[in-house]
């Protein structure tokens, strides 16, 4: 047994200092800024104590999430997985941790995972992409990736994995409801069209000038309603995946010129001019009716959102394997933050003309879907108060 | 000359009545049926010159009527205009290839246009 220490003034100061140090350490542990403690012991040497309690509450949270949560290394190796992901992937945790995240994703969707992993050079990367997981249920999941700040040269990434099954079910039920409701709305609207039409066409005798104006206004308003119902139904059809294209070789110059004919009166009324810069013999693999509607939609928007006397420019060219159509206007333009939103369903962007110009908020959603069904893409470049250019790239033949 | 006979097959009363009013005014002899089954009975009793046929109907749809009655083969002289809101092009093309005279989208047709379609079909 060692001699009892003499409580000298020096010893008391030393004890006070050790007490302060211990208090600081405790405070740091409470704050969660300490992961482990190294304790030097004369008999047992150096011992490391991991502080599970520091992140215990967070672990409980992560384990009780309805989403899967993964921490992955730069190479895509899973360092941590919660139980929820193990259930989604239909694999035990032991068979998940240490394997590459790629092993759990359908081969066809691997490029998406590679893309997510590649983006790690950015400081913080936030993305949401949908992939399918391997396993019996072949689950569709959304991966939300977030890169963590680099520590000790190690770059980690957190992946939150959301099961889309329930979300898809709700979306399908919603689409089905919209489709059914639209069918039901179309019949009475068609009835209004017939009877107001009969009034206007004199089936109930001559109308006075006022009666004619009122009936015509009702007729036009009903026509707008029918157009909206029809575009909702068309969109629903695409969303159901029940849309089959009949693609054939088309001369794009001829297709656009034929589409333009219908717009001459509208453009004349608005004193807008249209200039065409078409390359000859640009052929694309498209469904002519649908692509004509896509072009119509874009020209109509260009006209609606441009002032009277404005200028619309349509260009057609071939660039490598693509037929490229661009439609530009010198209209109100679209704010940067609205560029992505504009192709979403039921979206109408606020601008100086949005109160006077009618629309269902479905046109550009539909346009994008149709272009994508063709394997093409659509882009927008626009500046507020300067104008917009929509560019479509389609597969050339 | 005897008025041409038109049979309107449509389940929606308001539309059936509207089409009947328009075509009667244009001098046609109009009869109506609320579904394919009633239409089957009508054509047994009196064969029309032209049938305006809706597609989606309860009891017996337009398509079932064409199958069951076999009218396109049995009575080639009878013109058939299918008018519906179906936008399924493949279905429409199939109908036209079977011998249906025309397909008209119901919600896009104004009253006088209906009369025009009937007139054109009968003159061909």
Interface residues (C-beta under 8 A of the other chain):
Chain A: X183 X186 X187 X188 X189 X190 X191 X193 X194 X195 X197 X198 X201 X203 X226 X229 X230 X233 X234 X237 X244 X246
Chain B: X12 X14 X15 X18 X19 X21 X22 X25 X85 X87 X89 X90 X106 X107 X108 X110 X111 X112
